Amino acid sequence: MLASPDTATLSSGDITTDRPGSPPGDLAVWIFIVAELLVFAVFFISYAVARTHDVALFDAMQRTLDRNAGAANTLLLVTSSWCVARAVAAVERGRATQSARWLLGGLACGAGFLVVKASEYAAKFAAGISLSTNNFYMFYLSLTFFHFMHVILGMVVLGVLWHGVRRGRYRPGAMSGLESGAAYWHMVDLVWLVLFPLIYVVH
């Protein structure tokens, strides 16, 4: 279920977010986010079930992964989410220029994630590893690549937000598009915070 949040929502600047009891941003985007989280949850549960049937294989294959790269990517995504949160807060204070800079920081961290992950893939493919190598690598490549594509989509969203902030599209009282895009990026980060320990660490 890899699809972009409604671009109209991301680009609109005339929707207020002062709805008591409702999440920040557009409700349709939150429904989309929940649907995406459910898809990832199915993948995670499938991985956990498969692991119980061959614990020795999964433990042995986990040790072939680069945990340092995984930890670096965790730091990059957490930092990126922090930058995006700061960007939203900056617009709330009427500081659009500062917000645009924070969004660029978030984009830079996202790009760093892609570079690190691509280098991991390159090393595995060079070693002859593929989806058919074994069950562990089937899940590892499928799950991490699915997330990888979400990072790319999230960076497109951040790029749209950056452009909108620079054009003055978002301001206090008209934050729905910015908050919706930020929520999507935080979802991408959250998924990695589950995926990293599950695939790289937990025995």
N, C-alpha and C positions, 0 to 999 in steps of 0.2 A: 504494500500500500504506500508506494513512494510517489507522492504527488505534492505539488506546491500549494501552500495556503493561498486563499483567494487573493489575487494581486490587487483587486479593488480595495480589499480591506487593508492591505499593507500600504497602499498609497493614499488612502483617504485621510484628510486632515480635519474634517468637519464633523467628526463623530465624538461626542463627549463621552467620558468614562465615569461620570459621577453617578453610578448606579449602586446604591447601598446593597451590600450582600452579594454582589456579583464579582467574578474574577476580573482583573484588569484586562483590557483588550476586548476583542470581539468573541462572542459566544461560539460562533461557527468555527473559529480557529481552535478554541478549546475542545470542541467535539472532535475535530480532526486530530488534535494532539492525543486525546484519550484513545482514539482508534489506533493511532500509530503505536502507542504504548502497549495496547492489547496485542498487536501483532508481534512486537518484540517479546512480550511475556510468553506467547506461545512458543517462540524460538527458544527462549531460556528454559522453559519447562521441558521441551523436547530434548535439549542438550542434557539437562539434569537426569532425565529418564535414561537416555542412551548411556550416560556415564555409569549409572548403577549396574549396567549389564557388562561393562568391561573396565572396571576401575583401574586395573594395572596398566592397560593401554593408555588410558586418558592421563594417568599420572606420569607415565613415561614420556608421552608426547608434550605435556605441559612443560617439562624440563627442557625441551628443545626451543621453547619460545624465548624471545628477548624481553625479559621483565623490565630491564632498564628503559627500553624503548616504550613499553607500555606505560611505565610510570611517568616518563617524560610527556607522553601524550595526555595522560591524566592531568598533569600540571598545566599543560597548554590549554586544555579545554576548560578547566576550572578558572584559569586566569582570563580566558576569553569571556566566559560568562560574567565574571566580575566586571570586566570592561563594559560589557553590554548593559549591565545593571547601572553602572556609573553613567552611561550615555543617557539612559532613561531619566535618571535623577537630574542630570544636567539640563535636559529640556524642561523638566518640571520647574527648575529655577530660572528658566528663560535664557539659558546659556547654550545656544545652538552650536556655536563654533566649538566649544569644549566637547559637546556631545558628539560632533562629527569626528573629533580626534579619538575619543574613546571607542567609537565604532570602528575606526581604522585599526586601533589596537586589537579589538576583537577579531577583525578580519586577519590580521597578521598572525595571531595565535592559531586561528583556524587553518591558515595556510601552512604553518609549522606542523600542525597535526598531520595534514595530508602528506607532507614531505617525509616525515618519520614513518608513517604507515606504509607509504609507497616503497620506502627502502626495505621495510620488513618483507613486503610481498616480493620484491625483487630477489632478496636473499633466499626466500623459500622456493620460488620458481626456479632459480638457478640451481638449487639442490634437487630439482626434479619433483618437488612436492606439488600436488594438485588436489582437486576435490576427490579424486578416486584413490588417493594414497591410503587412507583409512578413515574410520568414522570420526575420529577427533579432528582431523584436518578438514573433513567435509564440513563440520560445524564451525570450526575456526574461520575458514575462508568465507563461508556463507554469511555467518553472523557479522564478522568484522567488515566485509565488503558492503553488506546491506547498510551498516552504520556509516561506512565511508561515503556512500552515496548521499546519505542524509546530511553529512557534514558539508558536502559540496552544495546541496540544495540550501542548507542553512546559510552558507556564505553568500549565495545569490540573494537570499532574503536580507542579509545584513547590508549587502551592496545597495539594494533598493532603499533600505532605511537610511543609509548614509546619504544617498542622493536626495531623499525627501527632507532630511534634516538640513542639508545645505540650501535647499530651496525654501526653507521656512514652512514646510508643510505641517510640522508638528509643533505644538505649543501647549502651555498649561490649559486644560479644558478641552483639548483636541489631541489626545494621545493614543487613541484606539489602535491605529495602524502600527505605531512604534511599539506599544505594549504587546500587541499580538505577535509581531515579528520577534521581539525579545523572548516571549514565552516559548516560541518554537525553538529558538536557539538553546534555551535552558533545557528543553526536553532532550535535545541532542546530547547535551552535556550529561544529563541525568542517566540516559541510557548507557553511556560509556562508563559511568561510575558503578553501574551494575555489571556491565560486560567485562570490564578489566579484571576485577577480582574473580569473577566466575570462570573466565577462560584462562587467565594467566596465573592465578594464585591458589584458589581454593582446591584442596585435595580431599 
